[in-house]
Amino acid sequence: MYQTLEIERAGKIATIWMNRPAVFNAFDEQLIDELTLACHELDADPAVRVVVLGGRGKHFSAGADLNWMKRAAGFTHEQNLDDARRFAAMLRTLAGMKKPTIARVQGAALGGGTGLTAACDMAVASSDAVFSTSEVKFGIIPSAISPYVLRAIGPRHALRYFQSAERISAQRALAIGLVGEVVEAEVLDACVGQLAETLLQGGPQAQKAAKDLIAAVSGQPIDETLSEETAQRIARQRATEEARDGIAAFLDKRPPGWLV
């Protein structure tokens, strides 16, 4: 079904592998379309609880494919707009998944690769990982990825890296919030697997509600309106069957239904 991806399933954990190692998993139209489709497919699959995004070979993703960039150089405005919308929609689909998402990053994660890292809920990187919002070096801007990178690192760091296009080491990425953990390459899969297993312990509906909560609360003034919003959300969640089962399971010292 997929030409540029592999989908690997291990129990309730699904890994989307970008599978263009010869070009360092660089984006082209097909990879963008297939990533969008894969995110929709796995989000709709009740057997999948956690989604991991990784890249085959030495690198996570080196950003835009050179041949794609050459084609885009000859596009009309309308063709450029359509192309950009497809890329932006793919990132929005990944970021908007109902299930927890983990970026598994090694080697280069440049341009759109940095965007993919930031669009996932969390990211674990190997110590050799390198990031960059390198677009200004080509006379363009990191526009489509900006909402996700800004969410991760904030506007102050973005002002530097969007303009300097500097390479960002794994340790620097950890310090500014682009990734949540940095480990040696040989234990990267074990660390990602452990995080995924931890995520499986939570209620799936509660995790989706938690994602929605963050989107609703982030950046809002702490006032009576926000207090009421948070009260409404917890009241709704407490009334769900999942919450009733989760609380009862804790009191009864048994596993909740989503773990059975």
Secondary structure by P-SEA (a helix, b strand, c coil): ccccbbbbbcccbbbbccccccccccccaaaaaaaaaaaaaaaacccccbbbbbbccccccccccaaaaaaaaaccaaaaaaaaaaaaaaaaaaaacccbbbbbcccccccaaaaaaaaccbbbbcccbbbcccccccccccccaaaaaaacccaaaaaaaacccccccaaaaaaaccccccccccaaaaaaaaaaaaaaaccaaaaaaaaaaaaacccccccaaaaaaaaaaaaaaaacaaaaaaaaaaaacccccccc
